[in-house]
Amino acid sequence: MAQVLWYGDPNEDVRTVFRRLDPDGNSNPSGSQCVDDSNNPPTVSTPTDSDFGKYWRITKPTSRKRAEFARTNGFIPQEGQTYYIGWRWRINSTPNLNDGIAVFQWKTDPGGNTNSNKQNYAFNMGYDGNELSINAYGPAEPNWNRPGSINQRKTTIWKKNVSENSWVSLVFRVKVDRDFDNSNNRYNGFIEFWFNGSKQTLMNSDFDEYQVVLANDNKRAYHRTNDGSEVYMKWGSYNENACDYRILTDFDDMRVAETYSEARPEPAGSTGGSSIEGTYRFKNVATGLYMDSNGATVASSSSPSGSDRLWRVVESAPGLYNIDSEFSGGRGVLDTNGNGVVVGSNIEPVVTTDDKEWSVESVSGNIYRFKNNFTGRGYLAVNTSTGIVEYTNTWNGARAQWTLESVSTNLTTQLLIPEDLEEVASDSKLYPNPVSYSLRIDTLEEMNTINVYDLSGRKVKSEHIEGNSTYSQLDVSALSKGIYVLEIIGKNETVRKKFVKE
């Protein structure tokens, strides 16, 4: 069962969430330009953003080389495991930065054995006031501190122009592995990366001695991601170039999880915007026929009846969706297989591979186009001669347009709910919704108790929230499929919201 493994809750004390704030850089630098001012240490605060609520802020004064959160309490990356690490990030520097600093480190703990530290940091993120970058570092013998600069073993695998004082969302997928696969001539560990909800193409650039090995689609970098006795994460601002700047680094929605959907923050600037998530019949504008899962091949039918004509649109990433067949035989999400046609994948959502994700373009009213996220495969369409569903780069024809006829799991508006369980409006958020396993609950007020009721008014689940948190993960995997009412009892109010268990 997928779950959130660590959450950087800004309502908690720093030392509850992180092992420590690292404030010291050069206390006795021996010729360095930057001597830490002991009377002006870095600080941590938790301001409130109008869109996103409370977040972490690290303030690094001038005459300081470092101000970083170090280590995640309760979570240590394990060899051979794969994790998603997500957060929302913003930086502001006075004066504006014009030198590169480290803003995130995947750091080595040598555990007392200097020669176990081959990399010092397997990868990090840098920012120079203009470009945000990801840099991977190859191993060295006998250890990372051999003669010569560590930058000789650096390759920049991603970079993008990012303005100061702008929120962006970042998600890494990291397989933690130190071993080399001789048969494939690459490391077993890997890195994948999403920026503002879009999976990024990676590269090798500005390298000397070392390069990562890229997957065929260039969206995975094979790299040694475990080092020393263990690795850990650091967030903030660091290195010699940071000394002459007052730097604010902001962090929100910090999570380590087992799936992308549980790790990703909402997209930067989002206030929850519109979504077409729901269950629909897809009626082609050109033919007037309904999309029919019809086994592996996706075809057309004149009849709207049957679960093989029902399709559930599920958000897989901000602005991207899976289209999932509701047929009970498990035909899965739509997939462009490279042969011109659209097929059932037999994989259930959420899926974040490009050939199974679609962006949505509104035509008019409830008519839409769906563009596959795999480069060059175009739009969901019908072959008007055969009725087979395919993909086309001709975007403006009626055969690539679909009328969405809503059917309910928006059923919640049609069902009779016991009067004492009617929804109570609030700013609380539940996601994902519909949900299969774990429901994330975010509230503005501290929670005491969570109750779940079925539509007959019977209480089917109840949990007490320790520490009166404003965040919780509720395991709903044992609930039967259907519609439920979640009751959140806080100190000053009680909130009720509907959710769908699928």
C-alpha positions in Angstrom: 0.0 0.0 0.0 1.4 3.4 -1.1 2.0 5.9 1.7 3.7 9.1 2.7 7.0 8.1 4.4 7.9 11.6 5.8 6.1 15.0 5.9 7.8 18.3 6.6 5.0 19.7 8.6 5.6 23.5 9.3 3.2 23.3 12.3 5.8 21.2 14.1 9.1 22.3 15.8 12.2 22.3 13.5 13.9 19.5 15.5 10.7 17.4 15.3 10.7 17.4 11.5 14.5 17.7 10.8 17.5 16.5 12.7 18.8 20.0 12.8 19.4 23.4 11.2 23.0 23.5 10.0 24.1 27.1 10.6 27.9 26.9 10.4 30.1 27.1 7.4 33.5 28.6 8.2 33.9 29.3 11.9 37.7 29.3 11.4 38.3 29.4 7.7 42.0 29.9 7.4 42.1 32.4 4.6 38.5 32.1 3.4 36.6 35.2 2.4 33.7 34.2 4.7 34.0 34.1 8.5 30.7 33.1 10.2 29.4 36.0 12.3 28.5 34.3 15.6 26.3 37.2 16.5 24.1 36.9 13.4 23.0 33.3 13.0 20.6 31.9 10.5 16.9 31.7 11.6 13.9 29.6 10.7 10.3 30.9 10.6 6.9 29.7 9.3 5.1 32.6 7.5 1.8 32.1 5.7 1.3 32.2 2.0 -2.1 33.4 0.6 -2.3 30.5 -1.7 -0.5 27.7 0.1 -0.8 28.4 3.8 2.0 28.0 6.3 5.5 27.1 5.0 9.1 26.9 6.1 11.5 29.9 5.6 15.3 29.8 6.3 16.9 33.2 6.5 20.7 33.2 5.9 22.3 36.5 6.8 25.4 37.9 5.0 28.7 36.7 6.5 27.3 33.2 6.7 28.3 30.4 4.3 25.5 27.9 5.3 21.9 27.7 6.4 20.4 24.3 5.7 17.8 21.9 7.1 19.8 18.6 7.6 18.3 15.1 7.7 14.7 14.0 7.9 13.6 12.7 11.4 12.0 9.3 11.0 13.2 8.6 7.5 16.6 7.3 6.2 16.9 6.3 2.5 17.6 2.5 2.3 19.8 0.7 -0.3 17.7 -0.8 -3.1 14.6 1.2 -2.4 12.9 3.8 -4.7 11.4 7.0 -3.3 9.6 10.1 -4.5 10.8 13.3 -2.9 8.7 16.4 -3.5 8.5 20.0 -2.3 7.6 23.5 -3.3 10.5 26.0 -3.4 11.2 29.7 -3.7 14.3 31.8 -3.2 15.0 35.5 -2.7 18.4 37.0 -2.4 19.7 40.5 -1.4 21.4 41.6 -3.6 20.3 39.4 -6.4 22.5 36.3 -6.8 25.0 36.2 -9.6 27.1 33.2 -8.3 26.1 29.6 -8.0 25.1 28.2 -4.6 23.8 24.8 -3.5 20.1 24.8 -2.6 19.6 21.0 -2.2 22.1 18.2 -1.4 21.8 14.4 -1.5 24.6 14.2 1.0 27.0 11.4 2.1 27.4 10.3 5.8 30.8 8.5 5.8 29.9 6.9 9.2 33.5 7.4 10.5 35.1 5.7 7.5 36.6 8.4 5.2 37.2 6.0 2.3 33.5 5.0 2.2 32.8 8.5 1.1 33.3 8.3 -2.6 31.1 11.2 -3.7 30.4 13.5 -0.8 27.1 14.3 -2.4 25.8 12.0 -5.1 23.8 14.9 -6.6 22.7 18.4 -5.7 20.7 21.3 -7.0 22.4 24.6 -7.7 21.0 28.1 -8.4 22.9 31.2 -9.7 20.2 33.8 -9.7 19.1 32.7 -13.2 19.4 28.9 -13.7 18.3 26.2 -11.4 20.3 23.0 -12.1 20.8 19.4 -11.1 24.4 18.2 -10.9 25.5 14.5 -10.5 28.9 13.6 -9.1 30.8 10.5 -10.0 32.8 8.5 -7.4 36.5 8.8 -6.7 39.2 6.5 -5.2 40.2 6.2 -2.5 37.6 8.8 -1.5 35.9 12.0 -2.8 38.7 14.2 -1.5 41.4 12.9 -3.8 43.7 15.6 -5.4 41.8 17.7 -7.9 38.4 19.4 -7.7 35.2 17.4 -7.1 33.8 19.4 -10.1 36.0 17.3 -12.4 33.6 14.5 -11.7 30.4 16.7 -12.1 27.9 16.5 -14.9 24.9 18.8 -15.1 21.9 16.6 -16.0 19.2 19.4 -16.0 18.9 23.1 -16.0 16.2 25.7 -16.4 15.8 29.5 -16.0 13.9 30.2 -12.8 13.1 33.7 -11.5 13.8 34.6 -7.9 10.8 35.0 -5.6 8.6 32.6 -7.7 7.2 29.3 -6.3 8.1 26.2 -8.3 7.3 22.6 -7.5 10.0 19.9 -7.6 9.7 16.1 -7.4 12.6 13.6 -7.6 12.3 9.9 -8.1 15.4 8.2 -6.8 16.4 4.6 -6.7 19.0 4.4 -3.9 21.7 2.0 -5.1 25.5 2.0 -5.0 26.2 -1.0 -7.2 27.4 -1.1 -10.8 25.6 -3.3 -13.3 28.4 -4.7 -15.5 26.1 -6.3 -18.0 24.5 -3.0 -18.9 27.6 -0.9 -18.1 25.8 1.5 -15.8 24.9 2.0 -12.1 21.7 0.4 -10.8 20.6 3.7 -9.1 18.7 6.3 -11.0 17.2 9.8 -10.9 14.0 11.1 -12.5 12.7 14.6 -12.1 9.5 16.6 -12.5 9.4 20.4 -12.7 6.0 22.1 -12.1 4.3 18.7 -12.7 6.0 17.9 -16.0 8.5 15.1 -16.2 11.8 16.5 -17.5 14.3 15.4 -20.2 17.8 14.9 -18.7 21.2 15.2 -20.3 25.0 15.3 -19.7 26.5 18.8 -20.0 29.5 20.7 -18.7 31.2 17.5 -17.8 34.9 16.4 -17.7 35.6 12.9 -16.2 32.1 11.6 -15.5 28.8 11.2 -17.2 25.5 9.5 -16.2 23.9 6.9 -18.4 20.6 8.1 -19.9 17.6 5.9 -20.6 16.4 5.8 -24.2 13.8 8.5 -23.6 16.4 10.7 -21.7 14.0 10.9 -18.8 16.0 8.7 -16.4 19.7 9.1 -15.4 21.4 6.0 -14.2 23.8 7.0 -11.5 25.4 6.0 -8.2 22.9 7.3 -5.6 24.1 5.7 -2.4 27.4 6.4 -0.7 29.1 6.1 2.7 27.2 4.5 5.5 24.0 6.3 4.4 22.8 9.3 2.5 20.5 12.1 3.7 18.9 15.3 2.4 19.8 19.0 3.0 17.7 22.0 1.9 18.7 25.6 2.1 21.6 27.7 0.9 25.3 26.8 1.0 28.8 27.4 -0.2 31.4 30.2 -0.4 29.5 32.1 -3.0 26.6 32.5 -0.6 28.6 34.5 1.9 27.9 38.0 0.6 24.2 37.6 0.2 21.2 37.6 2.5 19.2 34.7 1.2 15.7 33.6 2.0 14.8 30.0 1.0 11.2 28.9 1.3 9.9 25.3 1.4 6.4 24.0 1.4 4.6 20.6 1.0 7.8 18.7 1.7 7.2 15.0 1.5 8.9 11.6 0.8 6.4 9.0 -0.6 6.1 5.8 -2.5 4.2 7.3 -5.4 4.4 10.4 -7.5 0.8 11.5 -6.7 1.5 11.4 -3.0 4.8 13.3 -3.2 3.9 16.1 -5.7 2.9 19.5 -4.4 0.1 21.3 -6.2 1.5 23.3 -9.2 3.1 26.7 -8.5 0.4 29.4 -8.4 -2.4 26.9 -8.1 -5.4 27.6 -5.9 -7.0 24.3 -6.7 -8.2 25.4 -10.2 -10.5 23.4 -12.5 -10.1 19.8 -13.2 -12.1 17.4 -15.5 -11.6 14.4 -13.2 -14.7 12.3 -13.2 -16.4 9.4 -15.0 -17.7 9.9 -18.5 -18.9 8.5 -21.8 -16.7 9.7 -24.7 -18.9 10.5 -27.7 -17.0 11.2 -30.9 -18.1 14.5 -32.6 -17.5 13.2 -36.2 -19.2 9.7 -35.9 -21.6 10.2 -33.0 -20.3 6.8 -31.6 -19.1 6.0 -28.1 -15.6 5.0 -27.3 -15.6 1.3 -26.3 -12.8 -0.5 -24.5 -13.7 -3.7 -26.4 -10.8 -5.8 -25.1 -7.2 -4.7 -26.0 -8.4 -2.8 -29.0 -10.3 0.4 -28.4 -13.2 0.7 -30.8 -16.6 2.5 -31.2 -20.2 1.6 -30.3 -23.5 3.1 -31.2 -24.9 2.2 -27.7 -24.0 4.2 -24.6 -24.8 1.3 -22.3 -22.3 -0.9 -20.5 -19.3 -0.4 -18.3 -16.9 -0.8 -21.3 -18.3 2.6 -22.5 -17.4 4.2 -19.2 -14.1 6.0 -18.8 -12.7 7.6 -15.6 -10.4 10.6 -16.1 -7.8 10.7 -13.3 -5.2 13.4 -12.8 -1.7 11.8 -13.0 0.3 15.1 -12.8 -0.7 18.8 -12.9 -2.4 19.3 -16.3 -2.1 15.6 -17.3 -4.6 12.8 -17.0 -5.0 9.0 -17.3 -8.1 7.8 -19.1 -9.1 4.5 -17.4 -11.6 2.0 -18.6 -14.3 1.2 -16.0 -14.9 -2.3 -17.4 -14.6 -4.7 -14.6 -12.2 -6.9 -16.5 -9.4 -4.5 -15.7 -8.5 -3.1 -19.2 -6.6 -0.3 -17.7 -5.6 3.2 -18.9 -5.4 4.2 -22.5 -2.0 3.7 -24.1 -0.5 4.8 -27.4 1.5 1.8 -28.4 3.5 3.3 -31.3 1.6 1.5 -34.0 -0.9 4.2 -34.7 -3.7 2.8 -32.5 -4.8 3.3 -28.9 -5.0 0.2 -26.7 -5.9 -0.8 -23.1 -2.7 -1.1 -21.1 -4.1 -3.4 -18.3 -2.5 -0.9 -15.9 -4.6 0.9 -13.3 -4.0 4.6 -12.6 -2.1 6.6 -11.5 0.5 6.1 -14.3 3.1 8.7 -15.1 4.6 7.4 -18.3 4.2 9.7 -21.3 2.3 7.3 -23.6 -0.4 6.8 -21.0 -0.9 10.5 -20.1 -3.0 13.1 -21.9 -3.4 16.8 -21.7 -6.8 18.3 -22.3 -7.8 21.1 -24.6 -11.3 22.6 -24.4 -13.1 23.1 -27.7 -16.5 24.4 -26.6 -19.0 23.5 -23.9 -18.4 19.9 -22.9 -16.4 19.1 -26.1 -12.6 18.4 -25.7 -9.5 17.3 -27.4 -7.0 14.9 -25.7 -3.3 15.1 -26.7 -1.0 12.3 -25.8 2.1 13.3 -23.7 4.4 11.1 -25.8 6.2 13.4 -28.3 4.8 13.1 -31.8 1.8 10.9 -31.1 -0.8 13.6 -31.3 -4.5 13.5 -30.5 -7.1 10.8 -29.5 -9.2 10.3 -32.6 -11.5 7.8 -34.4 -10.8 6.2 -37.8 -14.1 7.1 -39.4 -13.9 4.1 -41.7 -13.2 1.4 -39.2 -14.4 2.9 -35.9 -11.0 2.0 -34.3 -9.6 4.6 -31.9 -6.2 5.9 -32.9 -4.0 8.9 -32.6 -3.4 11.7 -35.1 -1.5 14.9 -35.5 -4.5 16.5 -37.2 -5.8 18.4 -34.2 -8.6 20.5 -35.8 -10.9 17.7 -37.2 -14.1 16.6 -35.6 -12.8 13.0 -35.4 -10.3 14.2 -32.8 -13.0 15.9 -30.7 -15.0 14.3 -28.0 -18.2 15.2 -26.2 -17.9 14.1 -22.5 -21.2 12.9 -21.1 -20.8 12.9 -17.4 -22.0 9.9 -15.4 -21.7 9.8 -11.7 -19.1 9.3 -9.5 -20.2 12.9 -9.6 -23.1 10.8 -8.4 -22.6 12.5 -5.1 -24.9 15.3 -6.2 -27.8 12.8 -6.8 -27.6 10.7 -3.7 -29.7 11.2 -0.6 -27.4 11.9 2.3 -28.7 11.8 5.9 -29.4 15.3 6.9 -26.9 15.3 9.8 -24.1 14.2 7.4 -24.6 16.9 4.7 -21.3 18.5 3.6 -20.1 21.5 5.6 -18.1 24.0 3.4 -14.5 24.6 4.4 -11.0 25.2 3.0 -10.0 21.6 3.9 -8.5 19.5 1.1 -8.9 15.8 0.4 -6.8 14.1 -2.3 -6.6 12.1 -4.3 -10.4 11.9 -4.8 -11.4 9.3 -6.0 -9.0 7.3 -3.8 -7.9 3.7 -3.7 -5.5 3.4 -0.8 -4.5 6.5 1.2 -6.5 9.7 1.5 -4.4 12.9 2.3 -6.3 15.4 4.5 -5.1 19.0 4.9 -6.9 21.5 7.1 -6.3 25.0 8.4 -7.4 24.1 11.9 -5.9 21.3 14.1 -7.7 18.0 13.9 -8.8 15.9 16.9 -10.8 13.1 15.3 -11.6 11.8 11.9 -14.8 9.8 11.2 -15.9 8.1 8.0 -19.6 7.3 7.4 -21.3 5.4 4.6 -24.4 6.8 2.9 -26.7 5.1 5.3 -25.2 7.2 8.1 -23.3 4.2 9.6 -19.8 5.0 11.0 -17.3 2.7 9.3 -14.0 4.1 10.5 -12.7 6.5 13.2 -9.3 7.7 14.1 -7.9 10.0 16.8 -5.3 12.4 15.5 -2.2 12.6 17.8 -0.8 16.0 18.4 -3.7 17.8 16.9 -2.1 18.0 13.5 -3.4 19.9 10.4 -2.2 17.0 8.2 -3.1 13.3 8.1 -3.0 10.3 5.9 -6.1 8.0 6.2 -5.8 4.4 5.1 -9.1 3.6 3.3 -7.9 0.5 1.4 -10.2 -1.8 3.4 -13.4 0.2 2.5 -15.7 -1.1 -0.2 -16.0 0.9 -3.4 -18.6 3.7 -3.0 -19.2 7.2 -1.7 -18.4 8.2 1.8 -18.6 11.2 4.1 -15.5 12.2 5.9 -16.1 14.1 9.2 -13.2 16.1 10.6 -13.7 17.2 14.2 -11.4 20.1 15.2 -11.0 22.3 18.2 -13.5 25.0 17.0 -15.4 23.4 14.1 -16.6 20.2 12.5 -16.2 19.8 8.7 -17.8 17.1 6.4 -16.7 16.3 2.9 -17.6 13.6 0.5 -15.0 11.3 -1.2 -15.2 8.3 -3.5 -13.5 5.0 -2.7 -12.6 3.2 -5.9 
